[in-house]
Amino acid sequence: MSKSIALENTYGAENYAPLPVAIERGEGVYVWDENGKRYLDMMSAYSAVSHGHCHPRLVKVLQNQAAKLGVVSRAYYSTVLGSFLKRACDLTDFEKALPMNTGAEAVETALKAARKWAYTRKGVAQGQAEIIACEGNFHGRTIAIVGLSTEDQYRNGFGPFPAGLKQVPFGDFEALEKAISPNTAAFLVEPIQGEGGIIVPPEGYLQKCADLCGKNQVLLICDEVQCGLGRTGKLMAYQHERIQPDGLILGKALGGGLLPVSLFLANNDLMSVFTPGDHGSTFGGYPLAASVAKEALDIIVEEKLSERSQEMGDYFMAGLRRIVSGLDTALVQDVRGKGLFIGLDMNPKVVGARDVCEKLMEKGLLSKDTHHTVVRFAPPLVISKSEIDWSLEQIETVLSSF
Ligand SMILES: *Cc1c(COP(=O)(O)O)cnc(C)c1O
């Protein structure tokens, strides 16, 4: 075992089970391990690396800003935060944005906003506000957020959880209709579930949920931390169904693969529940993060990464379907996704997703199993056709070996 891996195993809490490879360097769609072996990164750090590793424009902005000013806290204005927030609002059609660092913090921000909105605007009695989320969701790891989870491992041992949290099956509009009560503040949903196994809901689901929420004075809040910013072939995954949610949560790729940057976006009527002192974060929107994230948004537009994700995703998916159709029908249960957000659902009775990932790693292709049976393919959005062709060859070789 390598020294880096041994050190991490010895001194690190064992809250992850990484594949046995220690990455030293990255560039574009590739990473190199400590022995100089090159891998194509189909994991992209759970979609945080949509721009590719160490995008030269982002590295330059990071270096320039780091040499100028890092953090001042929100006790003062900075010369870069405003233009980052404006860019984010302009691109998503929201009036206001609240910067945090991790995805989980932005989700917490959304939950706090929704609850306070329910009490101060909707007239829900103190302490009674309810949040509805979906079964199989992943919104992060804080206590309130795992309180929303239906995954036993995420919850077990971490209770008690806050009150007022409910779940309905994902993709089931009628279940949401039944679950909404006069005390419902918000429906929190991933337009495509990521950690849940790249689950795409039935067409029209979000549209119907949006109409229902509108009628019942319930906020629709989309968690696009993983599926947003071009990943699914549109800038936002909710744009596959012409809706505009009441709140939007961004993270991961927003930091350009260099820094943790997250946002909660909403219009004035919702965001104005926050007054000075209500909520905050020392590093939220700090100049280094703001400058990198503003550039990250510019790059997504200028390099047409959403369109690229659509085109390359269609090509990749067609290739995967071709491979799967030539295999023993018992091996793969489903190929699904949108854009470059693709899941290969393996039949666990035949082969585990982890085994597939380990064999792909030997071939120089990095992926990660999610939800036990699903192999995730979510490369940086800058991937080229020839790189997809090479990947398909490796995937075909590995799948044929089972
Ligand atoms: C990763 C993720 C989060 C949490 O983000 P962190 O930065 O890990 O806290 C929230 N929502 C979704 C959909 C995610 O995929």
The ligand as an SDF file (V2000), in Angstrom:
LIG
                    3D

 15 15  0  0  0  0  0  0  0  0999 V2000
  -23.3560   17.0750   -2.5390 C   0  0  0  0  0  0  0  0  0  0  0  0
  -24.7390   17.5350   -2.3930 C   0  0  0  0  0  0  0  0  0  0  0  0
  -25.1130   18.3640   -1.3150 C   0  0  0  0  0  0  0  0  0  0  0  0
  -24.1820   18.7310   -0.1870 C   0  0  0  0  0  0  0  0  0  0  0  0
  -23.0780   19.4320   -0.6200 O   0  0  0  0  0  0  0  0  0  0  0  0
  -21.7640   19.4960    0.3210 P   0  0  0  0  0  0  0  0  0  0  0  0
  -20.9090   20.5160   -0.3430 O   0  0  0  0  0  0  0  0  0  0  0  0
  -21.1620   18.1130    0.2850 O   0  0  0  0  0  0  0  0  0  0  0  0
  -22.2230   19.8820    1.6740 O   0  0  0  0  0  0  0  0  0  0  0  0
  -26.4190   18.8420   -1.2880 C   0  0  0  0  0  0  0  0  0  0  0  0
  -27.2920   18.5110   -2.2380 N   0  0  0  0  0  0  0  0  0  0  0  0
  -26.9780   17.6950   -3.2720 C   0  0  0  0  0  0  0  0  0  0  0  0
  -28.0080   17.3910   -4.3090 C   0  0  0  0  0  0  0  0  0  0  0  0
  -25.6870   17.1670   -3.3690 C   0  0  0  0  0  0  0  0  0  0  0  0
  -25.3900   16.3380   -4.3640 O   0  0  0  0  0  0  0  0  0  0  0  0
  1  2  1  0
  2  3  1  0
  2 14  2  0
  3  4  1  0
  3 10  2  0
  4  5  1  0
  5  6  1  0
  6  7  2  0
  6  8  1  0
  6  9  1  0
 10 11  1  0
 11 12  2  0
 12 13  1  0
 12 14  1  0
 14 15  1  0
M  END
$$$$
